[in-house]
Amino acid sequence: PGDIVYTNNYLCRLLGYSKDELEGASLEKIFTISAKIFYQTHFYPLVKLHQKAEEVYFPLKAKDGSTVPVMAYASLAGDNLCYVFAPVWQRRKYEEEILQAKKTAEEAMQKNEDLKKLKEQIELQLVESERQLSLLKRFNAEYIEINQIISHDLHEPVRKLMLHIDVLMTENADPLKLQTYLQKMMNSSRRVRQLTISLQEYVEIDTAKEDLTAIDLAAIIKKNFDGIAKEQGYAEAIIKINHLPIVQGYASQIERLFR
């Protein structure tokens, strides 16, 4: 960078040197390491190109090793460079305030983002809760309705069973009547059993855990038709099924649907 030819008293007081300590010394004496690099790569080439430089932030090094922030001005006067260093003590304070304000703003934005995410999560949970509540209300209404139906349908076969049992216990029925009563009791028992199975199947629709699988609808219909035709005594019956697709579904429920 060259040597210091002359310095005024203000710069000496600013850096803590005497005039004798600075005049004749290398300019590097008052430069920090970063200032030396910046001077060689940017500041000096700028002055050589434009004959001057203005308002360039520059950190100088004081005698005690501390850093003195200055705004540097320079102009080329013949073979010499004339420098003016104006201290900018408030600059660092302002920069720190700006950085702190930026950090505070970023933290506020992050908190705002976190609050937005939390709000979205709460809204999703609220929607899901409302959906679950709606399902519970529907299930409750359905269970009340099915309870009324089952109670009504169970009442009749149970009443008949009790009536037939009373008759058997109080009368000396002949074998033919006995057979008739027993058959009626058997029919009523079957009715109760079928109602119980139906109720169990109804409950399993929403509670059974089953994976979706590929289902051949034609095969399901054929299987159910053959089974019911045999049960009802129509083993010779024939069903014609046109082309049906393979669908994704719950096998037990699809089979129950067609049955």
Secondary structure, 3 states (H helix, E strand, C coil): CCECCCCCHHHHHHHCCCHHHHCCCEHHHHECHHHHHHHHHHHHHHHHHHCEEEEEEEEEECCCCCEEEEEEEEEEECCEEEEEEEECHHHHHHHHHHHHHHHHHHHHHHHHHHHHHHHHHHHHHHHHHHHHHHHHHHHHHHHHHHHHHHHHHHHHHHHHHHHHHHHHHHCCCCHHHHHHHHHHHHHHHHHHHHHHHHHHHHHHHHHCCCCCEEEEHHHHHHHHHHHHHHHCCCCCCCCCCCCCCEEEECHHHHHHHHC
